[in-house]
Amino acid sequence: MTAARPGAGAGAATLDAVRTSDDPATPRPGDAFRHAPKAEGEPIRTFHPRRATLGERRTDALERLWPRYGFSVHDPELGLPPTRPDGTLDAAALFGREAPLVLEIGSGMGDATVVMAAADPGRDYLAVEAHLPGIANLVAMLDEQGLTNVRVAHGDALDLARRVLAPDSLDAVHVYFPDPWPKARHHKRRIIAPAHVALLRSSLTVGGTLHCATDWEPYAEQMLEVVDADPGLTNPHGGYAPRPEHRPVTRFERRGLAAGRAVRDVIATRTA
Ligand SMILES: C[S@@+](CC[C@H](N)C(=O)[O-])C[C@H]1O[C@@H](n2cnc3c(N)ncnc32)[C@H](O)[C@@H]1O
């Protein structure tokens, strides 16, 4: 089965790719979305490229709804996003309108995305996630709720920012409960790190916000330090921000609170 891609406006994507792979041994639903092994010299990944296990509901959702809501950051077979002549994301073509754009990095199962996008119909939301079950869950919820202001990117958010997003194009970047990578030897995998934040800041418009949240205190401290050290960001709160009501509670927040951990929000504005 081959379908046109009305939502993303990119080239045709072969949806059989959702169901099987060319791996003759043990094809699994979603195999076509597997991440290629990291190439020599490629920047470090902030996620574990796990092979996905998809149940029937998510396999069906992905197969049916991927052409409407999804694009791949890196794989033309799965459909790349529409781009402008300079090669950067054409958000107006992707969403079918001009509106401020919010990037949600590591949207997980998509619980926060659907709540925030439903409450904020004047802005468009681009959720980017490396893990396929979360992507499939999110597109299923978008369809069930009839949301039109969300699109979903599969792949590495940093790759998306490096190669696809135009500078000065985002109204906000959300990074909620990023993987804390608690072991010292893994700290280099944290997404909130100076070089990554400089990249994300350059994708924001001046006046746009970077909003991070975590229940891992040492990471919260790192978030504050990184934001404070970035020459183009200003933290209007001076330290942690009061928990904003618009950030929905997800299972990561509940789990942290249940374990007695404080949840911290760090919100900074691009000022230069
Ligand atoms: C701990 S989960 C949090 C999910 C969600 N934000 C929430 O609060 O429920 C972190 C997610 O970030 C994703 N992730 C980590 N690095 C990423 C990257 N560079 N690009 C896309 N997704 C990433 C992981 O796959 C994981 O699903």
The ligand as an SDF file (V2000), in Angstrom:
LIG
                    3D

 27 29  0  0  0  0  0  0  0  0999 V2000
   11.9270   10.5280   30.0230 C   0  0  0  0  0  0  0  0  0  0  0  0
   11.0620   10.6740   28.5310 S   0  0  0  0  0  0  0  0  0  0  0  0
    9.9460   12.0440   28.8140 C   0  0  0  0  0  0  0  0  0  0  0  0
    8.7620   12.0400   27.9130 C   0  0  0  0  0  0  0  0  0  0  0  0
    7.8070   13.2330   28.0040 C   0  0  0  0  0  0  0  0  0  0  0  0
    8.4740   14.4860   27.7380 N   0  0  0  0  0  0  0  0  0  0  0  0
    7.0720   13.2790   29.3070 C   0  0  0  0  0  0  0  0  0  0  0  0
    7.3300   14.1800   30.1060 O   0  0  0  0  0  0  0  0  0  0  0  0
    6.2190   12.4210   29.5260 O   0  0  0  0  0  0  0  0  0  0  0  0
   12.2980   11.3800   27.4750 C   0  0  0  0  0  0  0  0  0  0  0  0
   12.0330   11.1210   26.0140 C   0  0  0  0  0  0  0  0  0  0  0  0
   12.9350   11.8740   25.2260 O   0  0  0  0  0  0  0  0  0  0  0  0
   13.2410   11.1150   24.0560 C   0  0  0  0  0  0  0  0  0  0  0  0
   14.4770   11.6670   23.5080 N   0  0  0  0  0  0  0  0  0  0  0  0
   15.6810   11.7660   24.1150 C   0  0  0  0  0  0  0  0  0  0  0  0
   16.5740   12.3750   23.3130 N   0  0  0  0  0  0  0  0  0  0  0  0
   15.9130   12.6690   22.1560 C   0  0  0  0  0  0  0  0  0  0  0  0
   16.2980   13.2830   20.9390 C   0  0  0  0  0  0  0  0  0  0  0  0
   17.5430   13.7550   20.7620 N   0  0  0  0  0  0  0  0  0  0  0  0
   15.3870   13.3960   19.9710 N   0  0  0  0  0  0  0  0  0  0  0  0
   14.1300   12.9350   20.1350 C   0  0  0  0  0  0  0  0  0  0  0  0
   13.6930   12.3440   21.2740 N   0  0  0  0  0  0  0  0  0  0  0  0
   14.5840   12.2110   22.2680 C   0  0  0  0  0  0  0  0  0  0  0  0
   13.3410    9.6980   24.5590 C   0  0  0  0  0  0  0  0  0  0  0  0
   13.1280    8.7710   23.5190 O   0  0  0  0  0  0  0  0  0  0  0  0
   12.2150    9.6640   25.6020 C   0  0  0  0  0  0  0  0  0  0  0  0
   11.0090    9.2170   25.0480 O   0  0  0  0  0  0  0  0  0  0  0  0
  1  2  1  0
  2  3  1  0
  2 10  1  0
  3  4  1  0
  4  5  1  0
  5  6  1  0
  5  7  1  0
  7  8  2  0
  7  9  1  0
 10 11  1  0
 11 12  1  0
 11 26  1  0
 12 13  1  0
 13 14  1  0
 13 24  1  0
 14 15  1  0
 14 23  1  0
 15 16  2  0
 16 17  1  0
 17 18  1  0
 17 23  2  0
 18 19  1  0
 18 20  2  0
 20 21  1  0
 21 22  2  0
 22 23  1  0
 24 25  1  0
 24 26  1  0
 26 27  1  0
M  CHG  2   2   1   9  -1
M  END
$$$$
